[in-house]
């Protein structure tokens, strides 16, 4: 799976910024994040509170393709819980299963 990725649309420093999400990354509950743009390249390092996390995979996925495993990596227990969280962050945005997002998977180094 080595298809060329399009240019980044944002910087890795903005990939995980919500305090609750930062806490989930630091506790090991969250090992992936979905954004509507590409925030990092594979191998890039994200730093949170002095700890380093390496991006291990970046790929596109539609919201309708979310699996229980995907949601667990996001730090949530169900697709519904994740959906409610996303909707609370983006008031008025409809949940569209066909909408594509960029998945950024990472691990502590």
C-alpha positions in Angstrom: 0.0 0.0 0.0 2.5 2.6 -1.1 0.3 4.9 -3.2 1.5 8.5 -3.4 -0.3 10.7 -0.9 -1.5 14.2 -1.8 0.2 17.2 -0.2 -0.6 17.9 3.4 -3.3 20.4 4.1 -2.3 21.2 7.7 0.7 20.7 10.0 1.2 17.8 12.4 1.1 20.3 15.4 -2.6 20.7 14.8 -3.4 17.0 14.4 -4.4 16.4 18.0 -5.3 19.6 19.9 -8.4 18.9 22.0 -7.4 18.4 25.7 -9.6 15.2 26.0 -7.9 13.7 22.9 -4.4 14.7 24.1 -5.2 12.9 27.4 -6.3 9.8 25.5 -3.1 9.7 23.4 -1.0 10.1 26.5 -2.8 7.3 28.3 -2.5 5.0 25.2 -6.3 4.9 24.6 -6.0 6.8 21.3 -3.7 5.6 18.6 -5.4 7.1 15.6 -7.1 10.3 14.6 -9.3 11.2 11.6 -9.2 14.7 10.1 -10.8 16.1 7.0 -7.4 17.0 5.7 -3.9 15.4 5.7 -1.9 16.6 8.7 1.1 14.3 8.6 3.4 12.1 6.6 4.3 8.5 7.6 7.4 8.7 9.8 6.6 12.3 11.0 6.8 12.9 14.8 4.0 14.5 16.8 5.0 15.9 20.2 2.5 16.1 23.0 3.5 17.3 26.4 7.2 16.3 25.8 6.3 12.8 24.6 6.9 11.8 20.9 4.5 9.8 18.7 5.5 8.6 15.3 2.9 8.5 12.5 2.9 4.9 11.2 0.2 5.0 8.6 -1.9 7.6 6.7 -4.8 6.6 4.5 -8.2 7.8 3.3 -11.5 6.2 4.6 -15.1 7.0 4.4 -17.1 7.5 7.6 -19.4 4.7 6.5 -16.4 2.3 6.6 -15.6 2.8 10.3 -15.2 -0.5 12.2 -15.3 -1.2 15.9 -11.5 -1.6 15.7 -11.2 1.8 14.1 -13.3 3.4 16.8 -11.3 1.7 19.6 -8.1 3.2 18.1 -9.8 6.6 18.2 -10.4 6.1 22.0 -14.2 5.5 21.8 -16.3 2.5 22.6 -18.8 2.7 19.7 -19.4 4.3 16.3 -22.3 6.2 17.9 -20.2 7.6 20.7 -17.6 8.7 18.2 -20.2 10.2 15.9 -21.8 12.2 18.8 -18.3 13.5 19.7 -17.6 14.6 16.1 -21.0 16.2 15.8 -20.5 18.1 19.0 -17.2 19.5 17.7 -18.7 20.6 14.3 -22.2 22.0 15.1 -24.6 21.9 12.2 -22.4 19.5 10.2 -24.4 16.5 8.9 -22.9 13.0 9.4 -22.4 11.7 5.9 -21.3 8.1 5.6 -19.8 8.8 2.1 -17.6 11.6 3.5 -14.0 10.8 3.2 -11.5 11.6 6.0 -7.8 11.1 6.4 -6.8 8.5 9.0 -3.5 9.1 10.9 -2.3 6.2 12.9 0.6 6.7 15.4 2.6 5.1 18.2 4.8 6.4 21.0 8.5 6.3 20.3 
